[in-house]
Amino acid sequence: MFLVAGEGVGASRLLADGVFRMARELKSQSVALEGGFSHPVTVQPRTWQAVYVTTGLSRHDGGPFLSVSGLARAVAAQRHGGVAVVGVYRSDVDWAIDRLQWAGIPISAARRRLGAVGYLSTMVDRHQASGPSATVIHSQGLWRSASLAIEQLPRRSRSRLVISPRGMLEPWALHHHATRKRIAMALWQRRQLVDADMLHATAAEEHATIRRLGLKNPVCVIPNGIEIPAAWAERDTTAASPERPRRCVFLSRLHAKKGVTMLLDAWGRIRPQGWTLDIAGGSSDGHDREITGRINALKLSGVQLAGELTGDEKWRFLANADLFVLPSHSENFGIAIAEAMGMGLPVITTTATPWNILQQERSGWWVEPASDALAGALREATSASPAELQARGRRAREHVSRHYRWDSIGERMAACYDWLVGQGPMPADVHLD
């Protein structure tokens, strides 16, 4: 069981369109919830506590919904310290389902609304005031209420601040809604990044981005993990029968960053015989309407939208595929790519993601984020024999099983926290250069 705590907080100040305005009092109530989770959390003697602050409690928030919850459970399973989460969710309807992803983790959660910043700041301060000898405040993402809450938070001498940009410093991300981000960067975000005791990058490419921006903090480079449910761990890789079309699939948020319209343009160029293209994902900004319009304009047959898929529906969607594609314009990690690889699928993605291993190990295609390059990769992949695609998929699965286990990643992050609070040596994952 876990507790969703939301107690009345006083007025706070929010940044909206570049200016602060008064917040109204937020009221919520304590509710006990039940649900299963994959990583059993055993109570251990705690020498520090980690408090994760996030606006990504909802599945509609994309990758952080999976990566932050997975990291919290994996770190909590270590003997080094305890973990709590403080965050906001999008709607009560979503939270009724999404809360199960956070089962087993002590969590303080409230609906996203005016007053959320004050709520987050108050709850985090309660943790750092009443916790063990040291508190690691780990802020997940930039720009939003989580980072504003950190800005309001009184810093205590025994607390340390870690920030995971979660891809939000990548060039494409900085140019998306650029004016808002320039205002935020000038008002508080850059100062907060500079003052952080450590930054967390999920790939070497994100580490390089941090350094290009002139940030000199220690950086720990630790990837996200993935876990394939045991029921779906072995995908049926028998060759497609002549009667069954082969399936290329996309599975991610339907967002301009994900390159779906570019995928449709490239697919329209090659129109591979005997293949279908299935696009799955939720859309919160109407991007699905633009995608539907492009499908109709290009007169694409065999292309369909599958909607948002979670749980067994998601894994079944991947299990019945022959090829995965995610042509993103920007990814700090790309958890959907890792999940597809873990399911034994060959993957096509772009050089705007950190997955050059696909090219190095011949487990997929890693091409420029442009229609021509993507069309070329799709043409090669859809012309390959089932046996060749299956061989690439096996190499992909083997790579993921070696490098992206949550238990190992939790141990590595806990070691970084140990070092940060002076209770251990500097791990190899921490970079000062």
Secondary structure, 3 states (H helix, E strand, C coil): CEEECCCCECCCEEEECCEEEECCCECCCCEEECCCCCCCCCCCCCCCEEEEEECCCCHHHCHHHHHHHHHHHHHHCCCCCEEEEEEEECCHHHHHHHHHHHCCCCEEEEECCCCHHHHHHHHHHHHHHHCCCCEEEEEECCCCHHHHHHHHCCCCCCEEEEEECCCCCCHHHHHCCHHHHHHHHHHHHHHHHHHCCEEEECCHHHHHHHHHCCCCCCEEECCCCCCCCHHHCCCCCCCCCCCCCEEEEEECCCCHHHCHHHHHHHHHHHCCCCEEEEEECCCCCCHHHHHHHHHHHCCCCCEEEEECCCHHHHHHHHHCCCEEEECCCCCCCCHHHHHHHHCCCCEEEECCCCCCHHHHCCCEEEECCCHHHHHHHHHHHHHCCHHHHHHHHHHHHHHHHHHCCHHHHHHHHHHHHHHHCCCCCCCCCEECC
